[in-house]
Amino acid sequence: MMSDRKTAATLERLNALSSENRCEIGSYVGELKKIASDINKHELRKTSTFFKALGDESRLKTLYLLEKRDMCVCELVAALEAAQPTMSHHLKVLENAGLIERKRKGKWVFYGIMNPEISNYLKSVPVQGV
């Protein structure tokens, strides 16, 4: 893995060249490719899944509802006026992203926010143009 100092120097050269409105990366394109290849693919995939889950309005509404309390699918279907299969799909996406968890209570399955920090994160995201 490339050292942080070497990575920083490469990025500094790139910034200097781009600020001069010229891009002559031929001399260090190999270093840039090395930086790109050092990105942890597993972490990148997890992060991508997380943001894709947040990229749907219905899933965001679901998260906001689950902030209030754990709910079963039928409650979420009623609140969001969604079809049950659609809601189940959204819940599965949120669960796969590590945002919610399911809890079985007798024959009922309830969904809730997995980590309270998710609520803080949602509140901290600036909303533009609304």
Buried (B, 14 or more C-beta within 10 A) or exposed (E): EEEEEEBEEBEEBBEEBEEEEEEEBEEBEEBBEBBEEEEEEEEEEEEEBBEEBBEEEBBBBBBEBBBEEBBBBEBBBEEBEBEEEEBBBBBEBBBEBBBBBBEEEEEEEBBEBBEEEBBEBBEEEEEEEE
